[in-house]
Amino acid sequence: MKIQISHLLISFLFAFLCFTSCQDEIEQIENPNEQETIVPNSTLASLMSRTASNFGAADDILDGASCFSVELPVTIQVSDITIIIESEVDLEALEDLLDDVSVDEDAMDFVFPITIIFNDYSQIIIENEDELQSFVADCVENENDVIACADFMYPISFSVFNSGFNLVDTVVISDDEALYTFLDELEDDENAVIVSLNFPVTIAYANGETIEVNTNEELGNAIELAEQFCGEENDCIEDEVALNLIECPWAFTDGSGNFENNRMIFNPNGELQISEGSATSAIGGNWNLSATDNGLIVNFSELTAFQDSLEGDWLVIECDVDRVVLTKGNQTLVLEQDCNSQNDDELFNCFGDFEIVICEQPNNIPIYNLSANTIGLIDCNASFTPSFHETLADAENDDNPIANTESYETLIAQVYLRIEADSGNFEIFNVYLNTENCNYFECFESFDAILEVCDNGTDGPYVFNLTIAFANCTPSADLVTYHETLPDAETGVNAISNPEVYTSIDVMQIVYARVETNNQYEVFPIQLNIIDCNAGNCTEGDIDGILTECLWNISSYNGSDNLIDYNFEFEENSGIVIIYNDTTTIDAGWSTSQTNDGVVIEFSNVAGPNIQAINGNWLIVECTAQQLVLHNVNDSNNEIVLDRTCE
């Protein structure tokens, strides 16, 4: 990382002090008084420096940090749009673009490298997003750093004197950076140098007004009064301020320390409560917010205490989301939103202790995804910072957080989750880590895979879709391959290249599915049968008769029994089949028709979890009084086996 610091070199001015032989060429003037000199580290020097500081919050739309600004021009990408920001006008255009609901603000990226400029005008070149976010995270707003509501009208000039009050030079300042550096160098100078500001000086306020000052005292007062003009630039909106006030309690102070433990609670009905600590005291009254020509006014009335210090009309001069500043005459009241206690309770109530159970691993060292199985399960609106720790002491002290929380390999039985609120408050929750002996192949073992296609009368070849044999099980596997011989399946070689259209000429054949998961494998046979689809010689009347006699269940759908819990009750004349289980009842349609290939049954309007897959036309390829085998007319690889479940 490169660091570049720009300074105004005024040290040459002080070199004059070393050349006393030139005293006959230096003008001797009357000693400047206190009202004319700029004293290093004085209140006035500080106010001037803060006014001249780089206003890092001016481009928060870009970097989200008030501690620094981004040097322009800079190139950014918003979604798929590339934008070059060259001026404040471009920043306003960018804000309008991000206000568009179709634009994702999170998709804004810098084209690196970029240079950031701190409040003291020091600069750092940033090479990537991680470096930038590190500075953003370290940014702590200091209200005493920058005065943004007032600006010097340049040029201004200073007279520089030596210790004998001889005028050695006049320094002309043309911008904020030059003024800041001049004052900074003045404070660092070890020589006996005296500097006075040449008046008159003009100050411009944020609302566009200007004021001309002629003394140090007038200048200090003008800068200190600048804050009251920020409210107009902030464009405080009555409805927004009102909603903000009623959102949470507010801590408040007038600078005297009298209200250190008090909180204002603005009720929507216009009532005001003033609490002390967490309890609401008997102090009450009313509040009202109104818009006037001078700005927004908050009125406090009918207070049961603090009448002299709080009652009356207060002008809103600042209206940030979490900070509101009010003035009344020469009084200032600063309100800061205090949602912490309320929000912290809501946050911690989102959590509890957790138990993570995973399957035993082949190497006996389980790997846990701590994040996904704890905070990943929580839907909580409050913001928080989580961390996992191996000991309770580490969690309480926020020491030694577990680094890889998504694949934490351990044999210990418990870790601790620390949830820290934005307020700094935290709670510790237990995370119990357990293993169990899992059968990864239970689904594949639960049934015999049989695929059947109709004999087409041509002695083959016959086409099978091998992938449907274990279709309901394969999503849980890491890899499934198909092989013609058991040795090939055992060794994982010579896999069938296109199992979706595997051709066979044998009336009966066995192929093998090799299933791999969690570094283990098993081999399962798939029986391939060529069947006579006209077996049973059932007529349409036969089918109608046996279907309406009793209840039926789908004992197999493409080899799976995941639809077996649905009962089918075929009504005789209405064309309705009632399909139901313990949680769902569906009124669907059914009908039969006689075709050259055999009897076709049609299901329609079947709407329910998974069961909707049976919609369509099915050819009955096998029929007995107890069982029907159906193949989908459009895809003969899709098979339903219907079993009668009552006598």
TAJO-V12737 format. One record per residue. N is the residue number from 1. RES is the residue in one letter. D_CENTER is the distance of its C-alpha to the mean C-alpha in Angstrom with 1 decimal. Layout:
# TAJO-V12737
N;RES;D_CENTER / N;RES;D_CENTER
This chain:
# TAJO-V12737
1;M;28.6 / 2;K;31.1 / 3;I;31.7 / 4;Q;33.6 / 5;I;35.0 / 6;S;37.0 / 7;H;39.8 / 8;L;42.5 / 9;L;45.7 / 10;I;47.9 / 11;S;49.6 / 12;F;52.5 / 13;L;53.4 / 14;F;54.1 / 15;A;56.4 / 16;F;58.9 / 17;L;59.3 / 18;C;60.9 / 19;F;63.7 / 20;T;66.0 / 21;S;68.8 / 22;C;67.4 / 23;Q;67.8 / 24;D;70.5 / 25;E;68.0 / 26;I;65.4 / 27;E;65.6 / 28;Q;66.4 / 29;I;64.8 / 30;E;64.7 / 31;N;62.2 / 32;P;58.8 / 33;N;58.1 / 34;E;54.9 / 35;Q;53.7 / 36;E;53.9 / 37;T;52.4 / 38;I;48.7 / 39;V;48.6 / 40;P;46.0 / 41;N;43.3 / 42;S;44.5 / 43;T;42.5 / 44;L;43.4 / 45;A;42.5 / 46;S;39.0 / 47;L;38.5 / 48;M;39.6 / 49;S;37.3 / 50;R;34.3 / 51;T;35.3 / 52;A;35.7 / 53;S;32.5 / 54;N;29.9 / 55;F;27.5 / 56;G;24.1 / 57;A;22.2 / 58;A;23.9 / 59;D;21.5 / 60;D;18.2 / 61;I;17.1 / 62;L;17.4 / 63;D;16.3 / 64;G;14.7 / 65;A;17.4 / 66;S;20.7 / 67;C;22.5 / 68;F;23.2 / 69;S;23.5 / 70;V;23.5 / 71;E;27.0 / 72;L;27.9 / 73;P;28.5 / 74;V;25.3 / 75;T;24.1 / 76;I;20.5 / 77;Q;19.3 / 78;V;17.3 / 79;S;16.8 / 80;D;20.4 / 81;I;21.9 / 82;T;23.4 / 83;I;24.0 / 84;I;26.2 / 85;I;25.6 / 86;E;29.1 / 87;S;29.3 / 88;E;27.9 / 89;V;28.9 / 90;D;26.5 / 91;L;23.6 / 92;E;24.5 / 93;A;24.7 / 94;L;21.2 / 95;E;19.9 / 96;D;21.8 / 97;L;20.3 / 98;L;16.7 / 99;D;17.9 / 100;D;18.9 / 101;V;16.9 / 102;S;17.6 / 103;V;15.9 / 104;D;12.2 / 105;E;11.5 / 106;D;8.9 / 107;A;12.0 / 108;M;14.1 / 109;D;15.7 / 110;F;18.8 / 111;V;22.0 / 112;F;23.0 / 113;P;25.0 / 114;I;24.4 / 115;T;26.1 / 116;I;24.6 / 117;I;27.1 / 118;F;27.0 / 119;N;28.6 / 120;D;31.8 / 121;Y;31.8 / 122;S;31.4 / 123;Q;29.5 / 124;I;27.6 / 125;I;27.0 / 126;I;23.5 / 127;E;23.7 / 128;N;20.2 / 129;E;16.5 / 130;D;16.6 / 131;E;19.4 / 132;L;17.7 / 133;Q;14.6 / 134;S;17.2 / 135;F;19.0 / 136;V;16.0 / 137;A;15.2 / 138;D;19.0 / 139;C;19.4 / 140;V;20.8 / 141;E;22.1 / 142;N;25.8 / 143;E;27.4 / 144;N;30.7 / 145;D;29.7 / 146;V;29.9 / 147;I;31.9 / 148;A;30.4 / 149;C;32.7 / 150;A;35.9 / 151;D;37.1 / 152;F;40.5 / 153;M;42.6 / 154;Y;43.9 / 155;P;46.2 / 156;I;47.2 / 157;S;49.7 / 158;F;50.6 / 159;S;54.1 / 160;V;54.3 / 161;F;57.3 / 162;N;58.6 / 163;S;59.8 / 164;G;63.1 / 165;F;61.4 / 166;N;62.4 / 167;L;60.1 / 168;V;59.0 / 169;D;56.5 / 170;T;54.4 / 171;V;50.7 / 172;V;49.1 / 173;I;45.3 / 174;S;43.6 / 175;D;39.8 / 176;D;37.2 / 177;E;36.7 / 178;A;40.5 / 179;L;40.9 / 180;Y;38.1 / 181;T;39.7 / 182;F;43.2 / 183;L;42.4 / 184;D;40.6 / 185;E;43.7 / 186;L;45.9 / 187;E;44.3 / 188;D;44.6 / 189;D;48.2 / 190;E;50.9 / 191;N;53.8 / 192;A;55.5 / 193;V;54.1 / 194;I;54.0 / 195;V;51.8 / 196;S;52.2 / 197;L;50.2 / 198;N;52.4 / 199;F;52.2 / 200;P;51.7 / 201;V;47.9 / 202;T;45.6 / 203;I;42.2 / 204;A;39.9 / 205;Y;37.4 / 206;A;34.1 / 207;N;35.8 / 208;G;38.3 / 209;E;41.2 / 210;T;43.1 / 211;I;45.4 / 212;E;48.2 / 213;V;49.0 / 214;N;52.1 / 215;T;51.7 / 216;N;49.2 / 217;E;49.0 / 218;E;48.2 / 219;L;45.5 / 220;G;43.8 / 221;N;44.0 / 222;A;42.7 / 223;I;39.6 / 224;E;38.9 / 225;L;39.3 / 226;A;36.8 / 227;E;33.8 / 228;Q;35.3 / 229;F;34.9 / 230;C;31.1 / 231;G;30.6 / 232;E;32.3 / 233;E;30.1 / 234;N;27.0 / 235;D;28.2 / 236;C;27.6 / 237;I;27.5 / 238;E;29.3 / 239;D;27.1 / 240;E;23.9 / 241;V;25.6 / 242;A;27.1 / 243;L;23.9 / 244;N;22.3 / 245;L;25.5 / 246;I;25.6 / 247;E;22.0 / 248;C;22.7 / 249;P;25.8 / 250;W;26.6 / 251;A;28.3 / 252;F;31.0 / 253;T;33.6 / 254;D;36.6 / 255;G;37.0 / 256;S;39.8 / 257;G;38.0 / 258;N;39.5 / 259;F;36.2 / 260;E;34.4 / 261;N;33.7 / 262;N;33.5 / 263;R;30.7 / 264;M;31.0 / 265;I;29.8 / 266;F;29.9 / 267;N;30.8 / 268;P;30.4 / 269;N;34.1 / 270;G;35.0 / 271;E;35.9 / 272;L;34.9 / 273;Q;34.8 / 274;I;34.9 / 275;S;34.1 / 276;E;35.0 / 277;G;32.7 / 278;S;31.2 / 279;A;34.3 / 280;T;35.2 / 281;S;38.5 / 282;A;41.3 / 283;I;40.2 / 284;G;39.4 / 285;G;39.9 / 286;N;38.5 / 287;W;36.0 / 288;N;35.8 / 289;L;33.8 / 290;S;35.7 / 291;A;35.7 / 292;T;38.8 / 293;D;40.1 / 294;N;39.1 / 295;G;35.5 / 296;L;33.8 / 297;I;35.9 / 298;V;35.0 / 299;N;38.1 / 300;F;38.7 / 301;S;41.9 / 302;E;44.0 / 303;L;42.4 / 304;T;44.2 / 305;A;43.7 / 306;F;42.7 / 307;Q;44.6 / 308;D;45.9 / 309;S;42.7 / 310;L;40.2 / 311;E;42.0 / 312;G;42.2 / 313;D;40.3 / 314;W;37.4 / 315;L;36.1 / 316;V;32.3 / 317;I;32.0 / 318;E;28.3 / 319;C;25.5 / 320;D;22.1 / 321;V;19.4 / 322;D;20.3 / 323;R;23.8 / 324;V;26.9 / 325;V;30.2 / 326;L;33.5 / 327;T;37.0 / 328;K;40.4 / 329;G;43.3 / 330;N;42.9 / 331;Q;40.5 / 332;T;36.8 / 333;L;34.3 / 334;V;30.8 / 335;L;28.3 / 336;E;25.0 / 337;Q;22.6 / 338;D;22.7 / 339;C;20.3 / 340;N;20.1 / 341;S;22.7 / 342;Q;21.7 / 343;N;17.9 / 344;D;18.8 / 345;D;21.1 / 346;E;18.6 / 347;L;16.1 / 348;F;18.9 / 349;N;20.3 / 350;C;17.4 / 351;F;18.7 / 352;G;22.1 / 353;D;23.9 / 354;F;23.1 / 355;E;25.5 / 356;I;24.8 / 357;V;27.7 / 358;I;28.2 / 359;C;31.3 / 360;E;33.7 / 361;Q;33.5 / 362;P;36.6 / 363;N;36.6 / 364;N;36.1 / 365;I;33.0 / 366;P;30.0 / 367;I;26.5 / 368;Y;23.6 / 369;N;19.9 / 370;L;19.0 / 371;S;15.2 / 372;A;15.4 / 373;N;18.3 / 374;T;17.0 / 375;I;13.4 / 376;G;12.6 / 377;L;15.0 / 378;I;13.6 / 379;D;12.1 / 380;C;11.8 / 381;N;10.6 / 382;A;11.4 / 383;S;9.5 / 384;F;11.4 / 385;T;12.4 / 386;P;14.1 / 387;S;17.0 / 388;F;19.9 / 389;H;23.5 / 390;E;26.9 / 391;T;28.8 / 392;L;28.4 / 393;A;29.7 / 394;D;27.0 / 395;A;24.3 / 396;E;25.9 / 397;N;26.4 / 398;D;23.0 / 399;D;25.1 / 400;N;25.1 / 401;P;21.7 / 402;I;21.8 / 403;A;20.5 / 404;N;20.2 / 405;T;18.5 / 406;E;18.1 / 407;S;21.9 / 408;Y;23.6 / 409;E;27.4 / 410;T;29.5 / 411;L;32.5 / 412;I;31.6 / 413;A;31.1 / 414;Q;28.5 / 415;V;25.6 / 416;Y;23.7 / 417;L;20.1 / 418;R;19.4 / 419;I;16.7 / 420;E;16.7 / 421;A;15.7 / 422;D;15.1 / 423;S;18.8 / 424;G;19.8 / 425;N;21.1 / 426;F;20.5 / 427;E;21.9 / 428;I;22.9 / 429;F;22.8 / 430;N;25.1 / 431;V;24.1 / 432;Y;27.3 / 433;L;27.7 / 434;N;30.5 / 435;T;31.9 / 436;E;34.2 / 437;N;36.7 / 438;C;35.1 / 439;N;37.2 / 440;Y;35.1 / 441;F;37.9 / 442;E;38.6 / 443;C;37.7 / 444;F;40.0 / 445;E;42.8 / 446;S;42.7 / 447;F;44.8 / 448;D;47.3 / 449;A;46.0 / 450;I;48.6 / 451;L;48.3 / 452;E;51.2 / 453;V;52.3 / 454;C;55.4 / 455;D;58.6 / 456;N;59.1 / 457;G;62.7 / 458;T;62.6 / 459;D;62.3 / 460;G;58.8 / 461;P;56.6 / 462;Y;54.0 / 463;V;50.3 / 464;F;47.7 / 465;N;43.9 / 466;L;43.5 / 467;T;39.7 / 468;I;40.1 / 469;A;42.1 / 470;F;39.1 / 471;A;36.5 / 472;N;34.9 / 473;C;34.8 / 474;T;33.8 / 475;P;30.0 / 476;S;30.0 / 477;A;32.0 / 478;D;31.0 / 479;L;34.1 / 480;V;37.0 / 481;T;40.1 / 482;Y;43.4 / 483;H;46.9 / 484;E;50.5 / 485;T;51.9 / 486;L;50.9 / 487;P;51.5 / 488;D;49.2 / 489;A;46.5 / 490;E;47.1 / 491;T;46.9 / 492;G;44.1 / 493;V;46.2 / 494;N;47.5 / 495;A;44.6 / 496;I;45.4 / 497;S;43.8 / 498;N;43.1 / 499;P;43.0 / 500;E;42.0 / 501;V;45.6 / 502;Y;47.7 / 503;T;51.4 / 504;S;54.2 / 505;I;57.9 / 506;D;58.5 / 507;V;59.0 / 508;M;57.2 / 509;Q;55.0 / 510;I;52.4 / 511;V;49.4 / 512;Y;46.9 / 513;A;43.1 / 514;R;41.7 / 515;V;38.4 / 516;E;36.3 / 517;T;33.4 / 518;N;32.3 / 519;N;35.1 / 520;Q;37.7 / 521;Y;39.7 / 522;E;42.1 / 523;V;44.4 / 524;F;45.1 / 525;P;47.9 / 526;I;47.6 / 527;Q;50.9 / 528;L;51.7 / 529;N;54.4 / 530;I;56.4 / 531;I;57.6 / 532;D;60.0 / 533;C;57.9 / 534;N;61.0 / 535;A;61.7 / 536;G;62.9 / 537;N;64.1 / 538;C;62.3 / 539;T;62.9 / 540;E;60.7 / 541;G;62.8 / 542;D;62.3 / 543;I;58.6 / 544;D;58.5 / 545;G;60.8 / 546;I;59.0 / 547;L;55.5 / 548;T;56.5 / 549;E;58.5 / 550;C;55.7 / 551;L;52.0 / 552;W;50.3 / 553;N;47.2 / 554;I;45.4 / 555;S;46.2 / 556;S;44.7 / 557;Y;42.3 / 558;N;42.4 / 559;G;43.3 / 560;S;40.6 / 561;D;41.4 / 562;N;37.9 / 563;L;39.6 / 564;I;42.5 / 565;D;41.4 / 566;Y;42.0 / 567;N;45.5 / 568;F;47.3 / 569;E;50.0 / 570;F;51.8 / 571;E;53.7 / 572;E;57.1 / 573;N;57.6 / 574;S;54.4 / 575;G;52.5 / 576;I;49.6 / 577;V;48.2 / 578;I;46.3 / 579;I;43.5 / 580;Y;42.1 / 581;N;40.7 / 582;D;39.7 / 583;T;36.6 / 584;T;37.3 / 585;T;40.3 / 586;I;40.7 / 587;D;43.7 / 588;A;44.1 / 589;G;47.0 / 590;W;49.5 / 591;S;52.6 / 592;T;55.0 / 593;S;57.0 / 594;Q;59.7 / 595;T;59.2 / 596;N;61.3 / 597;D;58.9 / 598;G;59.0 / 599;V;57.4 / 600;V;53.9 / 601;I;51.7 / 602;E;48.9 / 603;F;45.8 / 604;S;43.9 / 605;N;41.2 / 606;V;39.8 / 607;A;36.3 / 608;G;34.6 / 609;P;32.3 / 610;N;33.8 / 611;I;37.3 / 612;Q;36.7 / 613;A;37.6 / 614;I;41.3 / 615;N;41.6 / 616;G;44.3 / 617;N;47.8 / 618;W;49.1 / 619;L;52.5 / 620;I;54.2 / 621;V;55.5 / 622;E;56.9 / 623;C;58.2 / 624;T;59.9 / 625;A;60.2 / 626;Q;57.5 / 627;Q;55.0 / 628;L;53.8 / 629;V;52.1 / 630;L;50.3 / 631;H;49.0 / 632;N;46.7 / 633;V;49.0 / 634;N;46.5 / 635;D;45.4 / 636;S;47.9 / 637;N;45.6 / 638;N;43.8 / 639;E;46.0 / 640;I;46.2 / 641;V;48.6 / 642;L;49.7 / 643;D;51.6 / 644;R;53.7 / 645;T;52.9 / 646;C;55.9 / 647;E;59.7
